[in-house]
Amino acid sequence: MKKDLIDILDLTTQQIDELIDTAQDIIAHPDAYAERCRRKKIATLFYEPSTRTRLSFEAAMLDLGGEVLGFSEASSSSASKGESVADTARVVACFADIIAMRHPKEGAPLVAARNIDIPVINAGDGGHFHPTQTLADLLTIKREKGRLTGLTVGLCGDLKYGRTVHSLAAAMARYEGTHFVLISPKELAMPEQIVSEVLQKEGVSFEVTASLEEAMPKLDILYMTRVQKERFDSEEEYRRLKDSYILTPEKLQTAQSGLAVLHPLPRVNEIAVAVDADPRACYFKQVQNGKFIRMALILKLLQNAPSATKRPEGDLYPGVRCENPRCICAAEQELPARFYRGREGILRCDWCGTRAVRGGRA
């Protein structure tokens, strides 16, 4: 197992299943884990606001008998003075045994991971990945449905910027019999990179629709997402799309009795409060499950860190650049522009996965 968790694909399905088994054992026998991380410290480096994820990591470490340090916004750290992600990580690694990092720039946790020896967990990087949310999602699905195979999964809302659906799609695509229904307006459709290098690469069946009502009867899982204002460059575009899908009790009338409704939270108005009373609403169970799966992950990474695999780096290509304004390399100019070849030989940014550009053309 790698020493870090940056992308859900860093884990094999066997490793995911082992983490789920450990989390379920923690749920059943919490006292047996109460001192597993005594004298260990987690640093939660959160460069953008978070409630559930940050508190979940902190509660997880405390319940394991460990300690917590860190910051909850960039303005309360030396980042406000211009300190780079790499330098912050090097400093914090002097005080902590493991780091959980959330950052608005895509690829920032990867920068940290390549510069220090202690484990780094990506707690969300821009619109890129959110692997621990995906682990919470998978644990919830397993507990609600009893399996991770043979499921029809509806991903609804902001599929373009929603890092939670990108990570969930990558994870579920490797489980046999998964079928995705991608529900969004065309402006918020699943990125081409996820479609080509995850769904098509794994040979997963999927369909695309703009109608939640049309998709509802066939779904085992409905994963709702918030249209995220902070990811939009245009306020006007956000206002136009923010209320694209609102789940109500009336829309659930055609759903299966065993449907599980998930949402990474926070919600704005995409799920009516009246839905909370429906036994198919699982989003607050997701929050609780998030703590247990993060406990399992912290244990595994601390156990494996000394002999774990070092993350490989991409290659340098003269004249090639990344044009993603949300990439960490756009914010920290001293970072080397590295690239890797993805599906069909397409060159992509090593930090954020965006298709590379050479001489002004893709």
N, C-alpha and C positions, 0 to 999 in steps of 0.2 A: 504494500500500500504506500502511496506517495505520502510525504510528510505534511503536505498541505491539501486543503480542499478549495480549489478555485472554481472548478466547473464540475457539475454533477457527473460528467463523463470521466472524471478522475477516479471514480469508483466503479468497479465491476458490479454486475447484478448480484453476484454472490456476496460481495462486500456490503452492498445495500441490504440484502436479506439478513446478513449477520448483524448489522446495526439495528435493524427492526427487531430482530430477536432479542438483542440486548436491551433495547428500549422497553420491550414488553416485559422482560424480566425485572427491569427497574420498577415498572408500574406495579408488578406483583410483589416485589420484595424490596421496597425502598430503603429499609434499614441496613440491608446488606451492602449498600453503596454509599452510605453516609460519610465514610472516611476515606474513600478511594483516592481523593486528590488532596489530602491533607498536606499543607505546606507548599502547595502549588498555586500559582497565580495566573489568572487570565487577564489580559489587557483588552478592553473593548474600545477600539479606536473608531468612533463614529463621526464622520465628517459631515453628515447630514442627519436631519431629525429621524428618530425612530422611537417607538414605544415598545411594541411586542418583541422585535428581534433583539434589541439591546437588553431589555429586562429578562428576556428568556435565557440569553447567554449567561447573564449574571446570576439568575436564579439557579440555572443548571450547575454552575461552578460552586455556588454556595451549598447546594444540596449534596454535592460530592465532597464537601468538607474543605473546599479550597477558598481562595480569596480573589478579590476583584479590584482592578484599578483601571484608569483610562479616562476618556473624555466623551461628552455627548454631542458636541458640535465643534466645527473647525475653529470658530472664533475663540474657543477656550484652550486652544493648543498653539504650538509654535507655527502651525500652518498659516495662521493669521499674519505671521512675520515673514512668510515666504519660504519656510522650510519645506524641502522636498519630501515626498512620500518615503523614498529610500532612506533619507536621513532620520526621519521620525521613527521608522521601523527599527533602524540600527540602535537608536537611543532606547526605545521601549524594550527591545530585546535584552537590554542589560538588566531589566527589572522584572520581566515576566517570563513564564514558561510556555505560553501560547497566546496568540493574538487573534481576535475576531475584528475584522475591518469592514466598515461600510463607507463608501466613497461615491460621490456623484460622477466621477470620471471613470469610464470603462477601462479596465486593465490595471487600476491602482493596486488592488490586492496582489496581483501577479508581480508587480514591481517590488512590493514588500517581500514576497516569498523568495524572489531571486537574490535578495540582498541580505537575508538573515538565515540562521540555522534553526531557529525554533519554528514550530508549525504556525501557519497562517490559514485562517478560515475566511473565505469570502462571505461577508454578511450582506452582500448586495453591492454591485458596482454599476451605477447608472442604469441604462436599459439593457444591460448585458446579461449577467447571471445572478442567481440567488439560490445556490445549491442547498443551503440548510432549510430554506422554506420548502424546497422540493422534498427533502427528507421528511419534514413534518407532514407534507401532503401525502406522501407514500405510506407513512405510518397510519395516517387517518384512513386512507382508502383500504389498507389491509385490515384495519380493525372494523371498519364498517361493512366491507364487502367480503372479507375473508380470503381475498386473493388479489393478485396484481396482474393476472392474466385474463385474456378473453373479455376485456371491458371496452365499451364504447364511451369515449371521453369527449365531452363538449367543452371547448375552450372559448369563452365568450367575452367580448369587449375589446380592450386595447391589446391586440396581439402584436402590434408593431413595437411598442416601447415596453411592454409588460415582461420584465425579466423573469417573473415567476412562471409564466407560461412557456417561455423559451426553455427554462431548465426542466419543467415538468414534461414537456414534449420530448426532450432528449432522453429523459429517464424512462418514460413509459414506452417509448419506441422500441426498447430492447426487450420488452416483455411480450411473450407470444400472444397473438390474437388481439392486440390492441387496435382499435379503430378510432381515429380522431374525426370530430366534426368541428371545423374552424368557423366560428360565428363572429363576424365583425363587419363594419362598413369597409369599403375598399380602401379608404384612406388609412385604416388601422389594421390592414391585413398582416398576416404572419410574414416576417422578412424572408426574402428569397434564400438567404443563407440557411435558415432553419429548415425551410422546405426542401432544399436541394441536399444539404449536407447532414440532415438528421432524418427526416421522414423518407425521402426518396432513397437515400443511401442505405437505410435499414429495411427498405421494401415495405414500409408500413402503409396500410390503406388509410386514406383520408378523403374527406369531402369538404367543400367550401360553400358557405351559405351566408346570407345577410339576415336570415329569419330565425330568431330564437324559437318562435312558436312552431315553426316547421320541424325544427330539430328535436324539440323537447321529448316526444314520445319514445324515441329510440335510445335515449341516453341512460347509462348506468351512473355516470358522474357528470355533474355540471359544475365547471370551474369558472366562476364569475370574477371579473377583474375591474378595477377602478381605472377610468380614463385619467391619467396622471398629468395634472397641470404642469408640474415641474419638468416634465420631459418635452414639452412643446416649445418650439421657438416662436410660435405665433399665438397670441392671446385669442385672436379671432377664430383660428382653427380649433382651439381647445373649446371655446364656448359653443361652437357649432356641433361638436361631436360628443360633448361630455355626457349627454343624456341619451346616447344611442340605444342602450338596453337597460331596462329597469325590471327586475324580477319581482313579481307580485304573486299573491296566493292564487289569483285567477289564472295566471300563466302556468302554474304548477298543476292545474286540474287535469291536464293531459299527460302528466309525467308518470313514470312507473312508481309503484309504492315503495320500491327499494332504492330509488334514486338517492344519491348523496350530493348535497349542494355544498361546495367548498368556495372559499374566498380568502385570499391572503391577508385581507384587512390592511389599512382602514377602509371602510366603505364610506361613500358619500351618500348617494341616493340610488345606487344601482341594485340594491336589495332592499325592498320595503321592510320596515320594522315588523310588520305583521307576519312576515315569513319566519321570523325567529321562533314562533311557537310551533312551527311545523316540525315533526320528528325527523324530516329529511334534511333539515338545516344543520350542518356539521362544522360551521366556521369557527365557533367558539371552542369546540372540541379540538380543532386544528391548533389553536393557540396552546392549549394544555399539552397536546402531543408534541408541540415544538420544543418544549422544555425537556421532555424525556428523550427525544432523539438527539438533542444537542448534548445531553449528558452522555449518551452512548458514544457520540462522535468525539467529544473531548477525551474520554477515556481511551478510545482507540488511537487517536493521534498522539497523545502523550506516551502511550505504550510503544508505538512504532517509530516515533520521531528519530531516535539515534541512528537507525539503520535504513531509514526510508529512502526512496528514490528521489534524486534531485530533479527539479523541473527542467526540461530541455529548453533551449533558446532557439528562436528562429534565426534566419540568415539575413545578411546585409545585401541589399540590392541597390547599387548606385542608380540614382535618378528615379527611384520608386518612392512614393509617399502615401501616407494615410490622410484622407480628407475628412475624417469623422471629427467634427468639432467637439464631440463628447468623449473623445479618446484621451487617455492620460498623456499621450505624447504631444497633444495639442496644448496642454497646460504646462508641461515640463519639457521645455525644448532640448534639454541636455540628454534626454533619453535617446538611445540609439533606435533608429527606425528599423525594426526587424520584421521579417515576413516569413510565412510558411505557405506551402502549396496545399490547397484543399482539394475538394472534389473536382475532377476533370481538369486538374492542373491550374485552377484559379489561384492567383496569389492573394493572400489575405494578411492584414496587419496582425502581428504576433500578439499585440496587447489587447485589441478589441475585436478582432475577427472581421473587420470591414474590408470589402474588396479593395485591393490596392490600385493606385493610379500611377501610370508612367507617362511622363511628357504630356499631361493634361487629359489623357484618355485611359479608360479602364482596361 
